Amino acid sequence: MILQVLGAIFGVIWGSIYLEAPKKHLLMGGLIGGVGWLAYLIALKSFDLSLSTFISGLIIAILSHGFARKVKTPVTMFLIPGFLPLVPGVSLYHAVYEFMKGSSLGNGYLLSTFQVAGMIALSIFVVDSFVKILEKQIKK
Amino acid sequence: MEHQKCLETAILAGEILIRSGAETYRVEETMRYILSAIPSVMSEAFALPTGVFASILVENQPVITLVKRIDKRGINLSSISEVNVISREVVSSVISMNEAYDRLSSIKPKAYSRTIHNLSIAFLIAGFVLLLNGSLFDSLISLINGIFLILVLEGARKIESNPFISTLVGATVITIGAIFLKSIFKAIDTDVITIASMMPLVPGTAITNAIRDTLQGDYMSGSARALEAVVIAISIAIGVACGLGLLGGLL
């Protein structure tokens, strides 16, 4: 599990470079990705795929908003690299693989691809909305 | 003529943000913010993933409007961050409008050299192999598959092919590449390497931005980006299917 989290940090840092993120934010982005993946792996022990994605997504989104506020930079800077590990590449691949084999298992994988994408959406949605309400309260 | 420069600056900022893959509301907000730097009767900014529009009306002057069509979009987080800093500085009068315009036009299209950018593709894949519970050996071997992907993407850039085709060919090549590597190094996990190699192609940015645009009420941009995500996902799926199909006998 430690190796997986280290892989996530390493992967997200290079992913940030791939997305042309500024040098000073690379490490922070990597840490967010690593913490998010750790949360996902822990959640996966007791919950199913989509709920784990949701929990991990919430943590990544909250951390991204927090860090972005602290260093005064757009949230996108951390949000896009941070969510890289959660993107449903695994389900997409298995769906295609099963379809090519002519097995009906592909439908299940296709469904979980959409579920995971939906859960990523939901987690960003929840945190974004919450942050907006919080901002309005503070401004008052 | 100050208001004309202000309008040009706002349009330029909007163009850079759209090209860099910023959310639509951020683009419009930044443009309005820059336009608010000079007093006007009315000023408005409007952005779509394919173009930006802005107009400004100053007392005793005819109204002026600028339209900029944008056809190339990518992702560049550094540019978004720089435009953000410049727009703050110009509105708080730390720098003049002319300076802001010059600094915006001198923003580099790439934050890293092409070599680093290409290396990042290979290392991103190696990292994701570990993330997906692959072994260190898998991770090392996946670098070779990364090189295959880099070659495809570099080739696509040279012939200026559209993203749909380059993603499709990229996905085909990595699938074949992973199976090919399996025939040399028996111990590797083909699935993990293929999935990790897909990661530079997957539409993570499009999904994230589609949600945030829709949430802001920018349904036009939101649905455009959601469609973009679906199209990319389909081209990856077709590519992987082609790869598996071509080597069907080896499965």
Interface residues (C-beta under 8 A of the other chain):
Chain A: L3 Q4 L6 G7 A8 I9 F10 G11 V12 I13 W14 G15 S16 I17 Y18 L19 E20 A21 P22 K23 H25 W37 T73 P74 T76 M77 L79 I80 P81 F83 L84 P85 V87 G89 V90 L92 Y93 H94 A95 V96 Y97 F99 M100 K101 T113 A117 I120 A121 I124 F125 D128 S129
Chain B: S20 A22 E23 R26 I75 N76 L77 S78 S79 I80 S81 N84 K110 A111 Y112 I116 H117 L119 S120 I121 F123 L124 A126 G127 F128 V129 L130 L131 L132 N133 G134 L136 S139 D191 T194 I195 M198 M199 P200 V202 P203 G204 T205 I207 T208 N209 A210 I211 R212 L215 A229 A233 I236 A237 V240 A241 L244 G245 G248 L251
